[in-house]
Amino acid sequence: MKIAMVFDGLGFGGIERVGIDYVKLLQKLGHSVDVYNLVPNLNDMEHEFPSECKIIHHKFSNLIAPETYSYGVKKWWWGKYAYPLIHLILSAYLSCIRLFTKHRKVNYDITIAFSGHMNDLTFVVKNFLINKKKICWLHGALYNYMIAAIGYSALYQQIKNLVVLVDDAQELVLYYNKFLKLNITKMYNPTFIADRVIDEKVVAKLKEENGDYLLMVARFAYPHKDHYTVVNTVKILNEKYRKNIKAVFVGDGPEREKVKEYCHKIGVSDHIVFAGSRSDVQNYYVASCILVHASVAGEGLPTVILEAMSFGKPMVVTDSKVGPREILGNDEYGLLCKIKDPENMAKQVVRLLEDKQLYQHYQKQGYKRIEDFKPEVISKQLEQLLSRL
């Protein structure tokens, strides 16, 4: 099959990393894949896609996606009156500019709105690419998106084929939205990170510089990622539990400087390392002692949890909706802690640091759980999905 995968930018991020893995799977299954980047200036991860994959830039902003303005229905009293008018105008505009889209000369068997955001969904729904079937990838549960904006339901209804990471509250959503006639497939994300080459010199240097450190790999974007709770956790570990431990933050984003200022304010700057975005993140996993991960606004299926498991790292993760519990169960494969509660996170970290048997238990459990996310397992499910279409 000839498949197009459409992304809302290809900067550093979890969705982008998952997308790269799916391109690899599709190519291994014998499919031809083109990747469309709708925000061309976000291109940091383009070089990580397989060389056989064609990357095409097509600027398509959320601002010209009609359903983007459905957010205003909830935000302003006049939003419900403005939204239909804006929708009509932008729909007419998109119908005009679509006529001049050169990509419509290419016929695809399947087009996938992979980021699941308003612009890539609209790009696919409005047929800027000619295709036989459409798929939308939801990086979380259906209800997460339905709560956010009413526009999602209209886009989903036109695409019909959805992939979700978790099915939490899905029956309830469909019961109260009976007009939605959707084909929904639950499928976990694969991870290839265990195949990456480990640079032992880099690992040794990280251990020498930082000791047995905590690792958080995440974009600095509060409240979706909560570095502040981890910073406070480090303060508690050092002052209350006398652990003399560092945390290394891998990632970048708009909140980074604020987090740095907060570290300075509470006096833990010497215990927090800002490593920036890294293409060799596998070395940071190997060198680390424990993965810590925090979120307030909710998670899909955090790729970093899977990546850490691949390297046998025990973890403490906030029990934010819905992905962490989907992966870890009820503390079966890793330790959950309360949201925005650094005392609770510190307590769970101390348990792992002080109980060697518990630490080893979660190492083994992580290796066991990661079997469900191995490429060969997801590959079979992916092929079944494509065959059903």
C-alpha positions in Angstrom: 0.0 0.0 0.0 0.9 3.6 -0.5 0.4 5.5 2.8 0.6 9.1 3.8 1.2 10.1 7.5 0.3 13.7 8.3 2.0 15.5 11.3 1.4 18.8 13.1 5.1 19.5 13.0 8.1 17.3 13.6 9.9 18.9 16.5 11.1 17.0 19.5 8.2 15.2 21.1 6.5 12.0 22.1 4.1 11.9 19.1 6.9 12.5 16.7 9.0 9.6 18.2 6.0 7.3 18.0 5.4 8.3 14.4 8.9 7.4 13.5 8.4 4.0 15.0 5.2 3.5 13.0 6.9 4.5 9.7 9.5 1.8 10.4 6.9 -0.8 11.1 4.9 0.1 7.9 8.0 -0.1 5.8 9.0 -3.5 7.3 5.5 -4.7 6.3 6.3 -3.7 2.7 4.3 -0.4 2.5 5.5 2.8 0.9 5.2 5.8 3.3 5.2 9.6 2.6 5.3 12.0 5.6 3.7 15.4 5.5 4.9 18.1 7.9 2.3 20.8 8.2 4.5 23.0 10.4 7.8 23.0 8.4 9.8 25.1 10.8 9.3 22.3 13.4 11.7 19.8 11.8 14.2 18.8 14.5 13.3 15.1 14.2 12.9 14.8 10.5 16.4 13.3 10.2 15.4 10.4 12.4 12.9 9.1 9.8 14.1 6.2 7.6 15.9 7.5 4.5 13.5 5.6 2.3 10.7 7.8 3.7 9.8 10.9 1.7 9.2 14.0 3.8 7.0 16.7 2.3 6.5 20.2 3.7 3.0 21.7 3.4 2.3 24.7 5.6 -1.2 24.3 7.1 -1.9 26.2 10.3 -4.4 25.4 12.9 -5.7 28.9 12.3 -7.3 27.9 9.0 -8.8 24.7 10.4 -12.5 25.5 11.0 -13.0 23.2 14.0 -10.2 25.0 15.8 -12.7 27.7 16.6 -15.0 25.2 18.3 -12.9 25.9 21.4 -14.6 29.3 21.5 -18.1 27.7 22.0 -17.1 26.9 25.6 -14.8 29.9 26.2 -17.1 32.8 25.3 -20.9 33.3 25.4 -20.8 34.5 21.8 -18.7 31.6 20.6 -21.7 29.5 19.7 -22.8 32.2 17.3 -19.4 33.0 15.8 -18.3 29.4 15.3 -20.8 28.5 12.5 -20.0 31.7 10.6 -16.2 31.2 10.9 -16.6 27.5 9.9 -18.5 28.4 6.8 -16.0 31.0 5.7 -12.9 28.8 6.3 -14.5 25.7 4.7 -15.1 27.8 1.5 -11.5 29.1 1.7 -10.1 25.5 2.1 -12.2 24.3 -0.9 -10.6 27.0 -3.0 -7.0 26.5 -2.0 -7.3 22.7 -2.3 -7.7 23.0 -6.0 -4.2 24.3 -6.2 -2.6 21.6 -4.0 0.0 19.8 -6.0 0.0 16.8 -3.7 -3.5 15.9 -5.0 -1.7 14.4 -8.0 -0.6 11.5 -5.7 -3.1 8.7 -4.9 -2.8 7.1 -1.5 -4.4 3.9 -0.3 -4.6 5.3 3.2 -4.0 8.7 4.7 -3.3 8.9 8.5 -3.8 12.1 10.6 -1.2 11.0 13.0 -0.8 14.0 15.4 -4.6 14.0 15.9 -4.6 17.8 16.1 -7.1 20.1 14.4 -4.8 21.0 11.4 -3.7 17.5 10.5 -7.3 16.2 11.0 -8.7 18.9 8.8 -6.0 18.4 6.1 -7.1 14.8 5.9 -10.8 15.3 6.2 -10.8 18.1 3.5 -9.1 15.7 1.1 -5.9 17.7 0.5 -4.6 14.3 -0.3 -6.4 11.9 -2.5 -7.0 8.6 -0.7 -9.2 5.5 -0.4 -9.4 5.3 3.4 -8.6 7.6 6.3 -7.4 6.9 9.8 -7.0 9.2 12.8 -4.6 8.4 15.6 -5.6 9.5 19.1 -2.7 9.8 21.6 -4.9 8.9 24.5 -8.5 8.1 25.1 -11.5 9.2 23.1 -13.0 11.2 26.0 -9.8 13.3 26.3 -10.5 14.9 23.0 -14.3 15.0 23.2 -14.0 17.0 26.4 -11.6 19.5 24.9 -13.7 20.7 22.0 -16.9 19.8 20.1 -15.0 20.1 16.8 -13.3 16.8 17.3 -16.5 14.8 17.0 -17.3 16.3 13.6 -13.9 15.4 12.3 -14.0 11.9 13.7 -17.3 11.3 12.1 -15.9 12.1 8.7 -12.7 10.0 9.2 -14.6 7.1 10.9 -11.5 4.9 11.5 -9.9 5.8 14.9 -6.9 4.3 16.8 -6.8 4.9 20.5 -4.2 4.0 23.1 -6.6 3.4 25.9 -10.4 2.8 26.0 -11.1 4.3 29.4 -14.7 5.7 29.5 -15.1 5.0 25.8 -18.5 3.2 26.1 -19.8 6.1 28.1 -18.7 8.6 25.4 -20.4 6.6 22.6 -23.5 6.1 24.7 -24.1 9.8 25.0 -23.0 10.5 21.4 -25.0 7.9 19.5 -24.7 9.8 16.3 -21.0 8.8 16.1 -20.5 5.8 13.9 -16.9 5.0 14.4 -14.6 2.0 13.9 -12.3 2.2 16.9 -9.1 0.1 17.4 -7.1 0.0 20.6 -3.4 -0.4 19.9 -0.4 0.3 22.0 2.7 2.2 20.7 5.7 0.2 19.7 9.2 1.2 20.8 12.4 0.5 19.0 14.7 2.3 21.4 16.3 -1.0 22.7 17.8 -1.4 19.2 19.8 1.8 19.5 23.6 1.7 20.0 24.8 2.5 23.5 27.9 4.7 23.8 29.6 3.3 26.9 31.9 6.3 27.1 28.9 8.7 27.3 27.2 6.5 29.8 30.3 6.4 32.0 30.7 10.2 31.8 27.0 10.7 32.8 27.5 8.4 35.8 30.7 10.1 36.8 29.1 13.6 36.6 25.7 12.9 38.1 26.0 9.7 40.2 22.9 7.6 40.6 20.5 10.2 39.1 16.8 10.4 38.6 15.8 10.9 34.9 12.8 12.8 33.5 12.5 12.9 29.7 9.8 15.3 28.7 9.0 18.6 26.9 8.9 21.6 29.2 5.2 22.3 28.8 3.2 22.7 32.0 0.6 21.3 32.9 1.0 18.5 30.4 4.5 17.8 31.9 5.1 18.8 35.5 8.8 19.4 36.1 8.0 21.4 39.2 6.8 18.4 41.2 10.0 16.6 40.3 12.1 19.6 41.3 10.3 19.7 44.7 10.8 16.0 45.0 14.6 16.4 44.6 14.6 19.1 47.3 12.8 16.7 49.7 15.1 13.8 48.9 18.2 15.9 49.6 16.9 17.8 52.7 14.5 15.4 54.4 16.0 12.0 53.4 19.6 13.1 53.0 20.0 11.3 49.7 22.3 13.7 47.9 20.8 12.9 44.5 20.4 14.7 41.2 17.7 14.8 38.6 18.6 15.1 34.9 16.0 16.7 32.6 16.2 15.7 29.0 14.0 17.9 26.8 13.2 21.5 25.8 10.1 23.7 25.6 8.5 27.0 26.5 8.6 26.3 30.3 12.3 25.5 30.6 13.5 28.9 31.7 10.7 29.1 34.3 11.7 25.8 35.7 15.3 26.9 35.9 14.2 30.0 37.8 12.2 27.9 40.1 15.2 25.7 40.8 17.2 28.7 41.7 14.4 30.1 43.9 14.1 27.0 46.1 17.9 26.4 46.2 18.2 23.1 44.2 20.0 24.4 41.1 23.1 22.2 42.0 20.9 19.1 42.0 19.1 19.6 38.7 20.8 19.1 35.3 19.2 20.5 32.2 20.5 18.4 29.3 18.3 19.8 26.6 16.9 17.8 23.7 19.0 14.7 23.0 19.0 12.4 20.0 21.1 9.9 22.1 18.5 9.7 24.9 19.2 5.9 25.2 22.5 6.7 26.9 20.7 8.8 29.5 18.3 5.9 30.2 21.2 3.4 30.7 23.1 5.7 33.0 20.2 6.7 35.2 19.0 5.0 38.4 15.2 5.6 38.3 12.8 7.2 35.9 10.5 9.9 37.3 7.7 11.3 35.3 5.0 13.8 36.3 2.0 15.4 34.6 -1.0 17.3 35.8 -3.2 17.7 32.7 -3.1 14.0 31.7 -1.2 11.6 29.6 -1.9 9.4 26.6 0.5 6.5 26.7 3.9 8.0 27.7 6.6 6.7 25.5 9.2 7.5 28.1 7.8 4.9 30.4 8.2 2.2 27.7 11.7 3.4 26.8 12.8 3.3 30.4 11.4 -0.2 30.8 13.4 -1.3 27.7 16.5 -0.6 29.7 15.3 -2.1 32.9 14.7 1.1 34.8 12.3 1.1 37.8 10.1 4.2 37.9 7.9 6.5 39.9 5.1 8.1 37.8 2.2 10.4 38.7 -1.1 8.7 38.4 -2.4 11.2 35.8 -5.2 10.2 33.4 -5.0 7.8 31.6 -1.8 6.3 30.3 0.5 5.7 33.3 -2.0 3.4 35.0 -2.7 1.7 31.6 1.0 0.7 31.5 1.9 0.2 35.1 -1.4 -1.2 36.4 -2.0 -0.9 40.2 1.7 -0.6 41.0 2.2 -3.9 39.2 5.0 -2.8 36.8 6.1 0.4 38.4 5.2 2.8 41.3 2.4 5.4 40.9 2.3 8.5 43.0 -0.2 11.3 43.6 -0.5 14.2 41.2 1.3 17.4 42.3 2.5 15.7 45.5 6.3 15.8 45.8 6.2 14.3 49.3 4.5 11.2 47.9 6.8 11.0 44.9 9.8 11.3 47.2 8.5 8.6 49.4 8.1 6.2 46.5 11.6 7.0 45.2 13.1 6.3 48.6 11.4 2.9 48.6 13.2 2.0 45.4 16.6 3.5 46.6 16.5 1.7 50.0 15.0 -1.7 49.1 17.2 -3.5 46.7 14.8 -6.4 46.3 12.0 -4.0 45.4 14.2 -2.3 42.9 15.1 -5.6 41.2 11.5 -6.7 41.3 10.4 -3.7 39.2 13.4 -4.2 36.9 12.0 -7.7 36.1 8.4 -6.5 35.9 9.4 -3.8 33.5 11.1 -6.3 31.2 7.9 -8.4 31.4 5.5 -5.6 30.6 7.5 -4.3 27.7 6.8 -7.5 25.8 3.3 -6.1 25.0 4.9 -3.1 23.2 7.5 -4.9 21.2 7.5 -4.0 17.4 6.7 -7.6 16.4 3.6 -7.6 18.5 2.3 -4.2 17.4 3.3 -5.0 13.8 0.7 -7.9 13.7 -2.0 -5.7 15.1 -1.2 -2.9 12.6 -1.4 -5.3 9.7 -4.7 -6.6 10.9 -6.0 -3.0 11.1 -4.9 -2.2 7.6 -6.5 -5.4 6.3 -9.8 -4.6 7.9 -9.9 -1.2 6.2 
